[in-house]
Amino acid sequence: MAVKQIGITTGGNLKTYQALTTDAANTYPAATDCGAGSTMRIIDATLHEVTGFKEFDGTTWNTL
């Protein structure tokens, strides 16, 4: 599965994404796609559960 957008705020560029643990970090959205404070849920496809979260600081996706 590719990184998938699952939400957006109104009046801003904050977006919510989900990705599998197997998705490469270089496929994550960049600053041209979303603003600082955007979030990503990391899903383990084998366990079918959320295993982590990341937040975009405007440059890098950081693990929460």
Backbone torsions as a table, in degrees:
resi	resn	phi	psi	omega
1	MET	NA	140.3	174.3
2	ALA	-86.1	163.3	175.9
3	VAL	-57.6	135.4	-174.0
4	LYS	-127.0	130.5	175.5
5	GLN	-77.6	131.2	-178.7
6	ILE	-122.7	0.5	178.7
7	GLY	-171.9	162.4	176.9
8	ILE	-151.9	145.4	175.6
9	THR	-84.7	153.0	174.1
10	THR	-86.4	140.0	179.2
11	GLY	78.1	18.4	179.8
12	GLY	-161.6	179.5	179.7
13	ASN	-112.3	30.6	176.8
14	LEU	-87.7	124.4	-178.0
15	LYS	-125.5	156.1	177.5
16	THR	-116.1	134.1	-178.5
17	TYR	-127.7	165.8	168.2
18	GLN	-135.4	147.3	179.1
19	ALA	-145.3	156.5	174.6
20	LEU	-85.3	158.0	178.2
21	THR	-61.8	-20.9	-179.3
22	THR	-87.9	-8.6	179.0
23	ASP	-72.7	132.9	-179.6
24	ALA	-70.5	141.3	-179.3
25	ALA	-60.8	-26.8	180.0
26	ASN	-72.6	-5.3	175.5
27	THR	-96.5	-2.9	179.0
28	TYR	-69.0	150.5	178.7
29	PRO	-58.8	149.3	179.7
30	ALA	-104.0	179.7	-178.1
31	ALA	-60.2	-24.8	177.2
32	THR	-74.2	-15.9	-177.7
33	ASP	-99.1	-28.4	-174.8
34	CYS	-156.1	163.1	-178.0
35	GLY	-99.2	169.1	176.4
36	ALA	-58.9	136.6	-176.9
37	GLY	100.1	-8.1	174.7
38	SER	-65.0	153.0	-175.2
39	THR	-127.0	158.3	177.4
40	MET	-137.9	134.7	172.8
41	ARG	-95.1	131.9	177.9
42	ILE	-102.8	123.4	-173.4
43	ILE	-114.8	131.7	174.0
44	ASP	-85.1	114.8	-175.9
45	ALA	-68.0	-26.2	180.0
46	THR	-77.5	-45.0	-178.6
47	LEU	-84.9	-15.1	-178.8
48	HIS	58.1	45.9	178.3
49	GLU	-146.8	157.3	176.7
50	VAL	-73.9	125.8	-178.0
51	THR	-111.4	-5.1	179.3
52	GLY	-176.9	171.2	178.9
53	PHE	-135.0	149.7	174.2
54	LYS	-131.0	151.8	176.1
55	GLU	-128.6	137.2	-177.9
56	PHE	-88.2	127.8	-179.5
57	ASP	-96.9	8.7	-178.1
58	GLY	104.9	-17.3	179.1
59	THR	-132.2	-43.7	-171.7
60	THR	-130.2	146.5	171.1
61	TRP	-85.6	118.7	-177.3
62	ASN	-110.1	138.7	178.3
63	THR	-71.3	134.4	176.9
64	LEU	-93.7	NA	NA
